[in-house]
Amino acid sequence: MHMNAKHAVMAYRLLQARYMIPIHWGSYQLSKDPLETPYLELMKIKNTAPNTEKILILPLGKSFSLDPDTL
């Protein structure tokens, strides 16, 4: 499901997810907004809202491995 940054963070919190890792942001145009808008909005929330340290915004093309022992 696609949602804006604010709704994505709300879902992350409501679901009590351990991590939030946005995918395919900046990959293709989904709206009339500039391509970087979702990234910038999410970074603003991540940098100003509490409890966002487990929102992981990876650079395009990068991967991340979760340690099964920390899950």
DODREN-530055 format. One line per 2 residues: number of its first residue (from 0); their letters; for each residue x, y, z of C-alpha. Coordinates in steps of 0.05 Angstrom, whole numbers, plus 5000, padded with zeros to 4 digits. Layout:
NUM> a> X Y Z ~ ...
***
This chain:
0> mh> 5000 5000 5000 ~ 5025 5069 4984
2> mn> 5016 5125 5034 ~ 5046 5192 5049
4> ak> 5101 5200 5101 ~ 5055 5222 5157
6> ha> 5008 5163 5147 ~ 5066 5115 5140
8> vm> 5094 5136 5208 ~ 5024 5132 5239
10> ay> 5017 5060 5212 ~ 5087 5042 5238
12> rl> 5067 5065 5307 ~ 4996 5036 5307
14> lq> 5023 4968 5285 ~ 5079 4973 5337
16> ar> 5128 4951 5284 ~ 5200 4939 5304
18> ym> 5227 4974 5243 ~ 5201 5017 5186
20> ip> 5240 5011 5121 ~ 5209 5051 5065
22> ih> 5219 5018 4997 ~ 5223 5043 4925
24> wg> 5219 5116 4946 ~ 5248 5160 4891
26> sy> 5242 5103 4840 ~ 5183 5128 4800
28> ql> 5132 5183 4799 ~ 5069 5167 4839
30> sk> 5038 5236 4842 ~ 5045 5307 4817
32> dp> 5093 5322 4874 ~ 5168 5324 4859
34> le> 5201 5256 4863 ~ 5240 5274 4927
36> tp> 5178 5299 4966 ~ 5164 5233 5003
38> yl> 5237 5227 5024 ~ 5241 5299 5048
40> el> 5175 5293 5086 ~ 5196 5229 5120
42> mk> 5265 5257 5138 ~ 5231 5318 5170
44> ik> 5187 5272 5212 ~ 5246 5227 5230
46> nt> 5289 5286 5251 ~ 5235 5321 5293
48> ap> 5188 5268 5321 ~ 5202 5223 5381
50> nt> 5216 5149 5376 ~ 5237 5147 5303
52> ek> 5306 5115 5311 ~ 5281 5050 5280
54> il> 5255 5084 5217 ~ 5311 5064 5170
56> il> 5315 5104 5105 ~ 5365 5069 5062
58> pl> 5400 5102 5003 ~ 5373 5080 4936
60> gk> 5401 5012 4916 ~ 5426 4994 4986
62> sf> 5404 4935 5027 ~ 5399 4922 5102
64> sl> 5402 4856 5139 ~ 5367 4846 5205
66> dp> 5402 4804 5257 ~ 5353 4748 5275
68> dt> 5377 4750 5347 ~ 5353 4822 5354
70> l> 5283 4809 5328
***
